[in-house]
């Protein structure tokens, strides 16, 4: 399993946007993203550094692998 570098919340949103996810709203410090045809929604914390465990969970919920996510960043 590749090591996951640190990403800011804004960078995470940019990478998920490349995979077709769209920002629909923001409430406080969390950005909510959806994708047409997907059941899941992603709640990305808009922090200067997203925790690695949180990021892995978001990647898994989006149906991606860590390698795909890193390659798109």
CHARMM internal coordinates of N, CA and C (Angstrom, degrees):
IC EDIT
DIST 1 N 1 CA 1.4464
DIST 1 CA 1 C 1.5264
ANGL 1 N 1 CA 1 C 108.18
DIST 1 C 2 N 1.3544
ANGL 1 CA 1 C 2 N 117.26
DIHE 1 N 1 CA 1 C 2 N 126.02
DIST 2 N 2 CA 1.4633
ANGL 1 C 2 N 2 CA 118.81
DIHE 1 CA 1 C 2 N 2 CA -178.45
DIST 2 CA 2 C 1.5225
ANGL 2 N 2 CA 2 C 112.15
DIHE 1 C 2 N 2 CA 2 C -68.90
DIST 2 C 3 N 1.3168
ANGL 2 CA 2 C 3 N 114.39
DIHE 2 N 2 CA 2 C 3 N 150.32
DIST 3 N 3 CA 1.4617
ANGL 2 C 3 N 3 CA 120.20
DIHE 2 CA 2 C 3 N 3 CA 177.67
DIST 3 CA 3 C 1.5276
ANGL 3 N 3 CA 3 C 108.92
DIHE 2 C 3 N 3 CA 3 C -71.37
DIST 3 C 4 N 1.2992
ANGL 3 CA 3 C 4 N 116.02
DIHE 3 N 3 CA 3 C 4 N 139.88
DIST 4 N 4 CA 1.4588
ANGL 3 C 4 N 4 CA 121.78
DIHE 3 CA 3 C 4 N 4 CA -176.28
DIST 4 CA 4 C 1.5217
ANGL 4 N 4 CA 4 C 109.73
DIHE 3 C 4 N 4 CA 4 C -98.28
DIST 4 C 5 N 1.3433
ANGL 4 CA 4 C 5 N 117.91
DIHE 4 N 4 CA 4 C 5 N 117.27
DIST 5 N 5 CA 1.4675
ANGL 4 C 5 N 5 CA 119.05
DIHE 4 CA 4 C 5 N 5 CA 178.29
DIST 5 CA 5 C 1.5205
ANGL 5 N 5 CA 5 C 110.87
DIHE 4 C 5 N 5 CA 5 C -72.45
DIST 5 C 6 N 1.3155
ANGL 5 CA 5 C 6 N 116.37
DIHE 5 N 5 CA 5 C 6 N 169.20
DIST 6 N 6 CA 1.4691
ANGL 5 C 6 N 6 CA 121.71
DIHE 5 CA 5 C 6 N 6 CA 179.08
DIST 6 CA 6 C 1.5244
ANGL 6 N 6 CA 6 C 109.17
DIHE 5 C 6 N 6 CA 6 C -80.68
DIST 6 C 7 N 1.3226
ANGL 6 CA 6 C 7 N 116.18
DIHE 6 N 6 CA 6 C 7 N 136.79
DIST 7 N 7 CA 1.4564
ANGL 6 C 7 N 7 CA 122.56
DIHE 6 CA 6 C 7 N 7 CA 177.80
DIST 7 CA 7 C 1.5174
ANGL 7 N 7 CA 7 C 108.99
DIHE 6 C 7 N 7 CA 7 C -129.79
DIST 7 C 8 N 1.3295
ANGL 7 CA 7 C 8 N 115.62
DIHE 7 N 7 CA 7 C 8 N 149.02
DIST 8 N 8 CA 1.4663
ANGL 7 C 8 N 8 CA 120.25
DIHE 7 CA 7 C 8 N 8 CA 172.33
DIST 8 CA 8 C 1.5306
ANGL 8 N 8 CA 8 C 107.87
DIHE 7 C 8 N 8 CA 8 C -81.92
DIST 8 C 9 N 1.2978
ANGL 8 CA 8 C 9 N 116.40
DIHE 8 N 8 CA 8 C 9 N 164.19
DIST 9 N 9 CA 1.4595
ANGL 8 C 9 N 9 CA 120.55
DIHE 8 CA 8 C 9 N 9 CA 178.17
DIST 9 CA 9 C 1.5141
ANGL 9 N 9 CA 9 C 112.26
DIHE 8 C 9 N 9 CA 9 C -60.32
DIST 9 C 10 N 1.3386
ANGL 9 CA 9 C 10 N 117.10
DIHE 9 N 9 CA 9 C 10 N -40.43
DIST 10 N 10 CA 1.4670
ANGL 9 C 10 N 10 CA 121.01
DIHE 9 CA 9 C 10 N 10 CA 179.60
DIST 10 CA 10 C 1.5261
ANGL 10 N 10 CA 10 C 111.36
DIHE 9 C 10 N 10 CA 10 C -64.98
DIST 10 C 11 N 1.3265
ANGL 10 CA 10 C 11 N 117.98
DIHE 10 N 10 CA 10 C 11 N -38.51
DIST 11 N 11 CA 1.4626
ANGL 10 C 11 N 11 CA 121.79
DIHE 10 CA 10 C 11 N 11 CA 178.70
DIST 11 CA 11 C 1.5246
ANGL 11 N 11 CA 11 C 110.42
DIHE 10 C 11 N 11 CA 11 C -66.80
DIST 11 C 12 N 1.3187
ANGL 11 CA 11 C 12 N 117.37
DIHE 11 N 11 CA 11 C 12 N -39.69
DIST 12 N 12 CA 1.4642
ANGL 11 C 12 N 12 CA 121.49
DIHE 11 CA 11 C 12 N 12 CA 177.76
DIST 12 CA 12 C 1.5333
ANGL 12 N 12 CA 12 C 109.89
DIHE 11 C 12 N 12 CA 12 C -61.43
DIST 12 C 13 N 1.3345
ANGL 12 CA 12 C 13 N 116.94
DIHE 12 N 12 CA 12 C 13 N -42.88
DIST 13 N 13 CA 1.4568
ANGL 12 C 13 N 13 CA 121.41
DIHE 12 CA 12 C 13 N 13 CA 178.23
DIST 13 CA 13 C 1.5287
ANGL 13 N 13 CA 13 C 110.16
DIHE 12 C 13 N 13 CA 13 C -61.99
DIST 13 C 14 N 1.3208
ANGL 13 CA 13 C 14 N 117.90
DIHE 13 N 13 CA 13 C 14 N -41.87
DIST 14 N 14 CA 1.4672
ANGL 13 C 14 N 14 CA 121.58
DIHE 13 CA 13 C 14 N 14 CA 178.92
DIST 14 CA 14 C 1.5233
ANGL 14 N 14 CA 14 C 111.63
DIHE 13 C 14 N 14 CA 14 C -60.85
DIST 14 C 15 N 1.3281
ANGL 14 CA 14 C 15 N 116.50
DIHE 14 N 14 CA 14 C 15 N -42.54
DIST 15 N 15 CA 1.4662
ANGL 14 C 15 N 15 CA 120.20
DIHE 14 CA 14 C 15 N 15 CA -178.73
DIST 15 CA 15 C 1.5296
ANGL 15 N 15 CA 15 C 110.36
DIHE 14 C 15 N 15 CA 15 C -67.77
DIST 15 C 16 N 1.3389
ANGL 15 CA 15 C 16 N 117.77
DIHE 15 N 15 CA 15 C 16 N -44.91
DIST 16 N 16 CA 1.4640
ANGL 15 C 16 N 16 CA 119.55
DIHE 15 CA 15 C 16 N 16 CA 179.17
DIST 16 CA 16 C 1.5252
ANGL 16 N 16 CA 16 C 111.47
DIHE 15 C 16 N 16 CA 16 C -64.43
DIST 16 C 17 N 1.3271
ANGL 16 CA 16 C 17 N 118.01
DIHE 16 N 16 CA 16 C 17 N -30.45
DIST 17 N 17 CA 1.4588
ANGL 16 C 17 N 17 CA 121.63
DIHE 16 CA 16 C 17 N 17 CA 177.14
DIST 17 CA 17 C 1.5316
ANGL 17 N 17 CA 17 C 110.30
DIHE 16 C 17 N 17 CA 17 C -62.51
DIST 17 C 18 N 1.3194
ANGL 17 CA 17 C 18 N 117.47
DIHE 17 N 17 CA 17 C 18 N -35.39
DIST 18 N 18 CA 1.4703
ANGL 17 C 18 N 18 CA 121.39
DIHE 17 CA 17 C 18 N 18 CA 177.56
DIST 18 CA 18 C 1.5259
ANGL 18 N 18 CA 18 C 111.86
DIHE 17 C 18 N 18 CA 18 C -62.40
DIST 18 C 19 N 1.3353
ANGL 18 CA 18 C 19 N 117.11
DIHE 18 N 18 CA 18 C 19 N -25.42
DIST 19 N 19 CA 1.4585
ANGL 18 C 19 N 19 CA 121.81
DIHE 18 CA 18 C 19 N 19 CA -179.66
DIST 19 CA 19 C 1.5273
ANGL 19 N 19 CA 19 C 112.40
DIHE 18 C 19 N 19 CA 19 C -95.72
DIST 19 C 20 N 1.3312
ANGL 19 CA 19 C 20 N 118.09
DIHE 19 N 19 CA 19 C 20 N 10.19
DIST 20 N 20 CA 1.4489
ANGL 19 C 20 N 20 CA 121.44
DIHE 19 CA 19 C 20 N 20 CA 174.81
DIST 20 CA 20 C 1.5179
ANGL 20 N 20 CA 20 C 115.80
DIHE 19 C 20 N 20 CA 20 C 97.83
DIST 20 C 21 N 1.3203
ANGL 20 CA 20 C 21 N 118.17
DIHE 20 N 20 CA 20 C 21 N 1.96
DIST 21 N 21 CA 1.4600
ANGL 20 C 21 N 21 CA 121.21
DIHE 20 CA 20 C 21 N 21 CA 178.14
DIST 21 CA 21 C 1.5244
ANGL 21 N 21 CA 21 C 108.74
DIHE 20 C 21 N 21 CA 21 C -78.57
DIST 21 C 22 N 1.3302
ANGL 21 CA 21 C 22 N 117.40
DIHE 21 N 21 CA 21 C 22 N 145.52
DIST 22 N 22 CA 1.4547
ANGL 21 C 22 N 22 CA 122.12
DIHE 21 CA 21 C 22 N 22 CA -178.51
DIST 22 CA 22 C 1.5266
ANGL 22 N 22 CA 22 C 110.19
DIHE 21 C 22 N 22 CA 22 C -125.25
DIST 22 C 23 N 1.3205
ANGL 22 CA 22 C 23 N 115.40
DIHE 22 N 22 CA 22 C 23 N 143.75
DIST 23 N 23 CA 1.4598
ANGL 22 C 23 N 23 CA 121.14
DIHE 22 CA 22 C 23 N 23 CA 175.31
DIST 23 CA 23 C 1.5253
ANGL 23 N 23 CA 23 C 107.57
DIHE 22 C 23 N 23 CA 23 C -78.16
DIST 23 C 24 N 1.3386
ANGL 23 CA 23 C 24 N 116.30
DIHE 23 N 23 CA 23 C 24 N 126.14
DIST 24 N 24 CA 1.4646
ANGL 23 C 24 N 24 CA 119.71
DIHE 23 CA 23 C 24 N 24 CA 178.98
DIST 24 CA 24 C 1.5169
ANGL 24 N 24 CA 24 C 112.39
DIHE 23 C 24 N 24 CA 24 C -108.22
DIST 24 C 25 N 1.3385
ANGL 24 CA 24 C 25 N 116.48
DIHE 24 N 24 CA 24 C 25 N -27.79
DIST 25 N 25 CA 1.4582
ANGL 24 C 25 N 25 CA 118.99
DIHE 24 CA 24 C 25 N 25 CA 178.44
DIST 25 CA 25 C 1.5291
ANGL 25 N 25 CA 25 C 109.24
DIHE 24 C 25 N 25 CA 25 C -168.41
DIST 25 C 26 N 1.3192
ANGL 25 CA 25 C 26 N 113.38
DIHE 25 N 25 CA 25 C 26 N 167.22
DIST 26 N 26 CA 1.4543
ANGL 25 C 26 N 26 CA 119.95
DIHE 25 CA 25 C 26 N 26 CA 174.43
DIST 26 CA 26 C 1.5051
ANGL 26 N 26 CA 26 C 108.07
DIHE 25 C 26 N 26 CA 26 C -136.61
DIST 26 C 27 N 1.3097
ANGL 26 CA 26 C 27 N 115.32
DIHE 26 N 26 CA 26 C 27 N 130.96
DIST 27 N 27 CA 1.4629
ANGL 26 C 27 N 27 CA 121.08
DIHE 26 CA 26 C 27 N 27 CA 178.13
DIST 27 CA 27 C 1.5139
ANGL 27 N 27 CA 27 C 107.50
DIHE 26 C 27 N 27 CA 27 C -125.23
DIST 27 C 28 N 1.3100
ANGL 27 CA 27 C 28 N 116.84
DIHE 27 N 27 CA 27 C 28 N 112.10
DIST 28 N 28 CA 1.4559
ANGL 27 C 28 N 28 CA 119.69
DIHE 27 CA 27 C 28 N 28 CA -176.95
DIST 28 CA 28 C 1.5145
ANGL 28 N 28 CA 28 C 110.26
DIHE 27 C 28 N 28 CA 28 C 64.76
DIST 28 C 29 N 1.3155
ANGL 28 CA 28 C 29 N 116.74
DIHE 28 N 28 CA 28 C 29 N -126.36
DIST 29 N 29 CA 1.4610
ANGL 28 C 29 N 29 CA 120.42
DIHE 28 CA 28 C 29 N 29 CA -177.42
DIST 29 CA 29 C 1.5229
ANGL 29 N 29 CA 29 C 112.87
DIHE 28 C 29 N 29 CA 29 C -101.04
DIST 29 C 30 N 1.3277
ANGL 29 CA 29 C 30 N 118.14
DIHE 29 N 29 CA 29 C 30 N 19.67
DIST 30 N 30 CA 1.4611
ANGL 29 C 30 N 30 CA 120.47
DIHE 29 CA 29 C 30 N 30 CA 179.66
DIST 30 CA 30 C 1.5198
ANGL 30 N 30 CA 30 C 110.69
DIHE 29 C 30 N 30 CA 30 C -121.56
DIST 30 C 31 N 1.3309
ANGL 30 CA 30 C 31 N 114.98
DIHE 30 N 30 CA 30 C 31 N 131.51
DIST 31 N 31 CA 1.4541
ANGL 30 C 31 N 31 CA 122.55
DIHE 30 CA 30 C 31 N 31 CA 179.83
DIST 31 CA 31 C 1.5230
ANGL 31 N 31 CA 31 C 107.51
DIHE 30 C 31 N 31 CA 31 C -101.45
DIST 31 C 32 N 1.3272
ANGL 31 CA 31 C 32 N 116.84
DIHE 31 N 31 CA 31 C 32 N 125.67
DIST 32 N 32 CA 1.4618
ANGL 31 C 32 N 32 CA 121.99
DIHE 31 CA 31 C 32 N 32 CA -177.95
DIST 32 CA 32 C 1.5273
ANGL 32 N 32 CA 32 C 108.46
DIHE 31 C 32 N 32 CA 32 C -98.77
DIST 32 C 33 N 1.3379
ANGL 32 CA 32 C 33 N 115.02
DIHE 32 N 32 CA 32 C 33 N 128.28
DIST 33 N 33 CA 1.4613
ANGL 32 C 33 N 33 CA 121.43
DIHE 32 CA 32 C 33 N 33 CA -178.90
DIST 33 CA 33 C 1.5206
ANGL 33 N 33 CA 33 C 109.93
DIHE 32 C 33 N 33 CA 33 C -122.81
DIST 33 C 34 N 1.3348
ANGL 33 CA 33 C 34 N 116.06
DIHE 33 N 33 CA 33 C 34 N 144.26
DIST 34 N 34 CA 1.4600
ANGL 33 C 34 N 34 CA 122.10
DIHE 33 CA 33 C 34 N 34 CA 176.30
DIST 34 CA 34 C 1.5225
ANGL 34 N 34 CA 34 C 108.61
DIHE 33 C 34 N 34 CA 34 C -132.68
DIST 34 C 35 N 1.3398
ANGL 34 CA 34 C 35 N 114.79
DIHE 34 N 34 CA 34 C 35 N 163.72
DIST 35 N 35 CA 1.4604
ANGL 34 C 35 N 35 CA 121.21
DIHE 34 CA 34 C 35 N 35 CA 177.34
DIST 35 CA 35 C 1.5191
ANGL 35 N 35 CA 35 C 107.74
DIHE 34 C 35 N 35 CA 35 C -139.08
DIST 35 C 36 N 1.3077
ANGL 35 CA 35 C 36 N 115.75
DIHE 35 N 35 CA 35 C 36 N 135.54
DIST 36 N 36 CA 1.4599
ANGL 35 C 36 N 36 CA 121.93
DIHE 35 CA 35 C 36 N 36 CA 178.91
DIST 36 CA 36 C 1.5295
ANGL 36 N 36 CA 36 C 109.90
DIHE 35 C 36 N 36 CA 36 C -57.53
DIST 36 C 37 N 1.3223
ANGL 36 CA 36 C 37 N 116.67
DIHE 36 N 36 CA 36 C 37 N 127.36
DIST 37 N 37 CA 1.4503
ANGL 36 C 37 N 37 CA 121.51
DIHE 36 CA 36 C 37 N 37 CA 178.48
DIST 37 CA 37 C 1.5143
ANGL 37 N 37 CA 37 C 114.72
DIHE 36 C 37 N 37 CA 37 C 87.68
DIST 37 C 38 N 1.3032
ANGL 37 CA 37 C 38 N 118.59
DIHE 37 N 37 CA 37 C 38 N -3.23
DIST 38 N 38 CA 1.4649
ANGL 37 C 38 N 38 CA 122.82
DIHE 37 CA 37 C 38 N 38 CA 178.95
DIST 38 CA 38 C 1.5210
ANGL 38 N 38 CA 38 C 109.71
DIHE 37 C 38 N 38 CA 38 C -104.09
DIST 38 C 39 N 1.3059
ANGL 38 CA 38 C 39 N 115.87
DIHE 38 N 38 CA 38 C 39 N 139.73
DIST 39 N 39 CA 1.4619
ANGL 38 C 39 N 39 CA 121.21
DIHE 38 CA 38 C 39 N 39 CA 178.64
DIST 39 CA 39 C 1.5238
ANGL 39 N 39 CA 39 C 111.10
DIHE 38 C 39 N 39 CA 39 C -78.12
DIST 39 C 40 N 1.3249
ANGL 39 CA 39 C 40 N 116.36
DIHE 39 N 39 CA 39 C 40 N -35.46
DIST 40 N 40 CA 1.4690
ANGL 39 C 40 N 40 CA 122.05
DIHE 39 CA 39 C 40 N 40 CA -174.31
DIST 40 CA 40 C 1.5250
ANGL 40 N 40 CA 40 C 111.74
DIHE 39 C 40 N 40 CA 40 C -76.34
DIST 40 C 41 N 1.3158
ANGL 40 CA 40 C 41 N 115.82
DIHE 40 N 40 CA 40 C 41 N 152.21
DIST 41 N 41 CA 1.4646
ANGL 40 C 41 N 41 CA 122.51
DIHE 40 CA 40 C 41 N 41 CA 167.22
DIST 41 CA 41 C 1.5210
ANGL 41 N 41 CA 41 C 106.73
DIHE 40 C 41 N 41 CA 41 C -117.74
DIST 41 C 42 N 1.3223
ANGL 41 CA 41 C 42 N 116.37
DIHE 41 N 41 CA 41 C 42 N 150.13
DIST 42 N 42 CA 1.4530
ANGL 41 C 42 N 42 CA 121.27
DIHE 41 CA 41 C 42 N 42 CA 179.78
DIST 42 CA 42 C 1.5176
ANGL 42 N 42 CA 42 C 108.75
DIHE 41 C 42 N 42 CA 42 C -108.19
DIST 42 C 43 N 1.3155
ANGL 42 CA 42 C 43 N 116.73
DIHE 42 N 42 CA 42 C 43 N 131.36
DIST 43 N 43 CA 1.4521
ANGL 42 C 43 N 43 CA 122.66
DIHE 42 CA 42 C 43 N 43 CA 177.04
DIST 43 CA 43 C 1.5306
ANGL 43 N 43 CA 43 C 107.23
DIHE 42 C 43 N 43 CA 43 C -112.28
DIST 43 C 44 N 1.3299
ANGL 43 CA 43 C 44 N 115.64
DIHE 43 N 43 CA 43 C 44 N 96.85
DIST 44 N 44 CA 1.4556
ANGL 43 C 44 N 44 CA 121.78
DIHE 43 CA 43 C 44 N 44 CA -174.90
DIST 44 CA 44 C 1.5270
ANGL 44 N 44 CA 44 C 109.48
DIHE 43 C 44 N 44 CA 44 C -92.35
DIST 44 C 45 N 1.3314
ANGL 44 CA 44 C 45 N 118.44
DIHE 44 N 44 CA 44 C 45 N 122.04
DIST 45 N 45 CA 1.4702
ANGL 44 C 45 N 45 CA 119.89
DIHE 44 CA 44 C 45 N 45 CA 176.91
DIST 45 CA 45 C 1.5218
ANGL 45 N 45 CA 45 C 109.85
DIHE 44 C 45 N 45 CA 45 C -70.57
DIST 45 C 46 N 1.3150
ANGL 45 CA 45 C 46 N 116.92
DIHE 45 N 45 CA 45 C 46 N 128.16
DIST 46 N 46 CA 1.4647
ANGL 45 C 46 N 46 CA 121.85
DIHE 45 CA 45 C 46 N 46 CA -179.50
DIST 46 CA 46 C 1.5215
ANGL 46 N 46 CA 46 C 109.43
DIHE 45 C 46 N 46 CA 46 C -87.12
DIST 46 C 47 N 1.3231
ANGL 46 CA 46 C 47 N 115.21
DIHE 46 N 46 CA 46 C 47 N 65.97
DIST 47 N 47 CA 1.4605
ANGL 46 C 47 N 47 CA 122.03
DIHE 46 CA 46 C 47 N 47 CA -179.04
DIST 47 CA 47 C 1.5172
ANGL 47 N 47 CA 47 C 109.35
DIHE 46 C 47 N 47 CA 47 C -108.91
DIST 47 C 48 N 1.3120
ANGL 47 CA 47 C 48 N 116.52
DIHE 47 N 47 CA 47 C 48 N 166.03
DIST 48 N 48 CA 1.4645
ANGL 47 C 48 N 48 CA 119.85
DIHE 47 CA 47 C 48 N 48 CA 178.95
DIST 48 CA 48 C 1.5257
ANGL 48 N 48 CA 48 C 111.14
DIHE 47 C 48 N 48 CA 48 C -68.60
DIST 48 C 49 N 1.3355
ANGL 48 CA 48 C 49 N 116.85
DIHE 48 N 48 CA 48 C 49 N -24.02
DIST 49 N 49 CA 1.4590
ANGL 48 C 49 N 49 CA 121.49
DIHE 48 CA 48 C 49 N 49 CA 178.31
DIST 49 CA 49 C 1.5258
ANGL 49 N 49 CA 49 C 108.82
DIHE 48 C 49 N 49 CA 49 C -146.75
DIST 49 C 50 N 1.3303
ANGL 49 CA 49 C 50 N 116.62
DIHE 49 N 49 CA 49 C 50 N 118.83
DIST 50 N 50 CA 1.4639
ANGL 49 C 50 N 50 CA 121.37
DIHE 49 CA 49 C 50 N 50 CA 179.36
DIST 50 CA 50 C 1.5263
ANGL 50 N 50 CA 50 C 108.14
DIHE 49 C 50 N 50 CA 50 C -85.58
DIST 50 C 51 N 1.3184
ANGL 50 CA 50 C 51 N 117.03
DIHE 50 N 50 CA 50 C 51 N 132.25
DIST 51 N 51 CA 1.4670
ANGL 50 C 51 N 51 CA 121.73
DIHE 50 CA 50 C 51 N 51 CA -179.73
DIST 51 CA 51 C 1.5299
ANGL 51 N 51 CA 51 C 109.89
DIHE 50 C 51 N 51 CA 51 C -59.90
DIST 51 C 52 N 1.3228
ANGL 51 CA 51 C 52 N 115.72
DIHE 51 N 51 CA 51 C 52 N 144.36
DIST 52 N 52 CA 1.4644
ANGL 51 C 52 N 52 CA 120.44
DIHE 51 CA 51 C 52 N 52 CA -176.66
DIST 52 CA 52 C 1.5273
ANGL 52 N 52 CA 52 C 112.49
DIHE 51 C 52 N 52 CA 52 C -60.53
DIST 52 C 53 N 1.3184
ANGL 52 CA 52 C 53 N 117.34
DIHE 52 N 52 CA 52 C 53 N -41.29
DIST 53 N 53 CA 1.4605
ANGL 52 C 53 N 53 CA 120.36
DIHE 52 CA 52 C 53 N 53 CA 179.75
DIST 53 CA 53 C 1.5167
ANGL 53 N 53 CA 53 C 111.91
DIHE 52 C 53 N 53 CA 53 C -65.15
DIST 53 C 54 N 1.3180
ANGL 53 CA 53 C 54 N 116.50
DIHE 53 N 53 CA 53 C 54 N -39.51
DIST 54 N 54 CA 1.4644
ANGL 53 C 54 N 54 CA 121.41
DIHE 53 CA 53 C 54 N 54 CA 177.16
DIST 54 CA 54 C 1.5170
ANGL 54 N 54 CA 54 C 110.02
DIHE 53 C 54 N 54 CA 54 C -63.90
DIST 54 C 55 N 1.3233
ANGL 54 CA 54 C 55 N 116.68
DIHE 54 N 54 CA 54 C 55 N -44.15
DIST 55 N 55 CA 1.4651
ANGL 54 C 55 N 55 CA 121.07
DIHE 54 CA 54 C 55 N 55 CA -179.53
DIST 55 CA 55 C 1.5270
ANGL 55 N 55 CA 55 C 111.04
DIHE 54 C 55 N 55 CA 55 C -64.23
DIST 55 C 56 N 1.3217
ANGL 55 CA 55 C 56 N 117.16
DIHE 55 N 55 CA 55 C 56 N -42.04
DIST 56 N 56 CA 1.4752
ANGL 55 C 56 N 56 CA 119.53
DIHE 55 CA 55 C 56 N 56 CA 177.59
DIST 56 CA 56 C 1.5301
ANGL 56 N 56 CA 56 C 111.01
DIHE 55 C 56 N 56 CA 56 C -61.09
DIST 56 C 57 N 1.3297
ANGL 56 CA 56 C 57 N 116.56
DIHE 56 N 56 CA 56 C 57 N -40.12
DIST 57 N 57 CA 1.4583
ANGL 56 C 57 N 57 CA 120.22
DIHE 56 CA 56 C 57 N 57 CA 177.88
DIST 57 CA 57 C 1.5208
ANGL 57 N 57 CA 57 C 112.20
DIHE 56 C 57 N 57 CA 57 C -64.22
DIST 57 C 58 N 1.3347
ANGL 57 CA 57 C 58 N 117.02
DIHE 57 N 57 CA 57 C 58 N -39.79
DIST 58 N 58 CA 1.4641
ANGL 57 C 58 N 58 CA 120.76
DIHE 57 CA 57 C 58 N 58 CA 177.70
DIST 58 CA 58 C 1.5262
ANGL 58 N 58 CA 58 C 111.16
DIHE 57 C 58 N 58 CA 58 C -65.67
DIST 58 C 59 N 1.3217
ANGL 58 CA 58 C 59 N 116.37
DIHE 58 N 58 CA 58 C 59 N -41.63
DIST 59 N 59 CA 1.4676
ANGL 58 C 59 N 59 CA 120.76
DIHE 58 CA 58 C 59 N 59 CA 178.87
DIST 59 CA 59 C 1.5204
ANGL 59 N 59 CA 59 C 110.02
DIHE 58 C 59 N 59 CA 59 C -62.58
DIST 59 C 60 N 1.3206
ANGL 59 CA 59 C 60 N 117.07
DIHE 59 N 59 CA 59 C 60 N -43.80
DIST 60 N 60 CA 1.4656
ANGL 59 C 60 N 60 CA 121.62
DIHE 59 CA 59 C 60 N 60 CA 179.37
DIST 60 CA 60 C 1.5324
ANGL 60 N 60 CA 60 C 110.91
DIHE 59 C 60 N 60 CA 60 C -64.04
DIST 60 C 61 N 1.3406
ANGL 60 CA 60 C 61 N 116.83
DIHE 60 N 60 CA 60 C 61 N -42.62
DIST 61 N 61 CA 1.4696
ANGL 60 C 61 N 61 CA 121.14
DIHE 60 CA 60 C 61 N 61 CA -179.91
DIST 61 CA 61 C 1.5192
ANGL 61 N 61 CA 61 C 111.29
DIHE 60 C 61 N 61 CA 61 C -65.05
DIST 61 C 62 N 1.3260
ANGL 61 CA 61 C 62 N 116.78
DIHE 61 N 61 CA 61 C 62 N -29.31
DIST 62 N 62 CA 1.4619
ANGL 61 C 62 N 62 CA 121.01
DIHE 61 CA 61 C 62 N 62 CA 179.76
DIST 62 CA 62 C 1.5265
ANGL 62 N 62 CA 62 C 111.99
DIHE 61 C 62 N 62 CA 62 C -81.02
DIST 62 C 63 N 1.3221
ANGL 62 CA 62 C 63 N 116.85
DIHE 62 N 62 CA 62 C 63 N -6.54
DIST 63 N 63 CA 1.4638
ANGL 62 C 63 N 63 CA 120.45
DIHE 62 CA 62 C 63 N 63 CA 178.77
DIST 63 CA 63 C 1.5187
ANGL 63 N 63 CA 63 C 112.77
DIHE 62 C 63 N 63 CA 63 C 79.51
DIST 63 C 64 N 1.3188
ANGL 63 CA 63 C 64 N 117.14
DIHE 63 N 63 CA 63 C 64 N 25.82
DIST 64 N 64 CA 1.4589
ANGL 63 C 64 N 64 CA 122.07
DIHE 63 CA 63 C 64 N 64 CA -179.72
DIST 64 CA 64 C 1.5184
ANGL 64 N 64 CA 64 C 110.23
DIHE 63 C 64 N 64 CA 64 C -111.72
DIST 64 C 65 N 1.3201
ANGL 64 CA 64 C 65 N 115.04
DIHE 64 N 64 CA 64 C 65 N 168.64
DIST 65 N 65 CA 1.4540
ANGL 64 C 65 N 65 CA 120.42
DIHE 64 CA 64 C 65 N 65 CA 170.66
DIST 65 CA 65 C 1.5241
ANGL 65 N 65 CA 65 C 107.87
DIHE 64 C 65 N 65 CA 65 C -103.70
DIST 65 C 66 N 1.3167
ANGL 65 CA 65 C 66 N 115.74
DIHE 65 N 65 CA 65 C 66 N 161.65
DIST 66 N 66 CA 1.4600
ANGL 65 C 66 N 66 CA 120.54
DIHE 65 CA 65 C 66 N 66 CA 179.08
DIST 66 CA 66 C 1.5285
ANGL 66 N 66 CA 66 C 109.59
DIHE 65 C 66 N 66 CA 66 C -61.04
DIST 66 C 67 N 1.3290
ANGL 66 CA 66 C 67 N 117.45
DIHE 66 N 66 CA 66 C 67 N -38.99
DIST 67 N 67 CA 1.4659
ANGL 66 C 67 N 67 CA 121.73
DIHE 66 CA 66 C 67 N 67 CA 179.94
DIST 67 CA 67 C 1.5266
ANGL 67 N 67 CA 67 C 111.64
DIHE 66 C 67 N 67 CA 67 C -62.09
DIST 67 C 68 N 1.3358
ANGL 67 CA 67 C 68 N 116.71
DIHE 67 N 67 CA 67 C 68 N -42.80
DIST 68 N 68 CA 1.4714
ANGL 67 C 68 N 68 CA 120.65
DIHE 67 CA 67 C 68 N 68 CA 177.92
DIST 68 CA 68 C 1.5117
ANGL 68 N 68 CA 68 C 110.58
DIHE 67 C 68 N 68 CA 68 C -62.93
DIST 68 C 69 N 1.3244
ANGL 68 CA 68 C 69 N 116.66
DIHE 68 N 68 CA 68 C 69 N -42.74
DIST 69 N 69 CA 1.4543
ANGL 68 C 69 N 69 CA 121.45
DIHE 68 CA 68 C 69 N 69 CA -178.70
DIST 69 CA 69 C 1.5251
ANGL 69 N 69 CA 69 C 110.86
DIHE 68 C 69 N 69 CA 69 C -63.62
DIST 69 C 70 N 1.3295
ANGL 69 CA 69 C 70 N 116.50
DIHE 69 N 69 CA 69 C 70 N -45.99
DIST 70 N 70 CA 1.4684
ANGL 69 C 70 N 70 CA 120.91
DIHE 69 CA 69 C 70 N 70 CA -179.42
DIST 70 CA 70 C 1.5273
ANGL 70 N 70 CA 70 C 110.62
DIHE 69 C 70 N 70 CA 70 C -64.87
DIST 70 C 71 N 1.3329
ANGL 70 CA 70 C 71 N 117.28
DIHE 70 N 70 CA 70 C 71 N -40.58
DIST 71 N 71 CA 1.4593
ANGL 70 C 71 N 71 CA 121.13
DIHE 70 CA 70 C 71 N 71 CA -179.54
DIST 71 CA 71 C 1.5327
ANGL 71 N 71 CA 71 C 111.11
DIHE 70 C 71 N 71 CA 71 C -62.71
DIST 71 C 72 N 1.3197
ANGL 71 CA 71 C 72 N 118.09
DIHE 71 N 71 CA 71 C 72 N -32.96
DIST 72 N 72 CA 1.4641
ANGL 71 C 72 N 72 CA 121.98
DIHE 71 CA 71 C 72 N 72 CA -178.29
DIST 72 CA 72 C 1.5230
ANGL 72 N 72 CA 72 C 112.52
DIHE 71 C 72 N 72 CA 72 C -83.35
DIST 72 C 73 N 1.3271
ANGL 72 CA 72 C 73 N 117.56
DIHE 72 N 72 CA 72 C 73 N -11.60
DIST 73 N 73 CA 1.4733
ANGL 72 C 73 N 73 CA 119.53
DIHE 72 CA 72 C 73 N 73 CA -176.52
DIST 73 CA 73 C 1.5158
ANGL 73 N 73 CA 73 C 112.00
DIHE 72 C 73 N 73 CA 73 C -81.13
END
COOR INIT
IC SEED 1 N 1 CA 1 C
IC BUILD
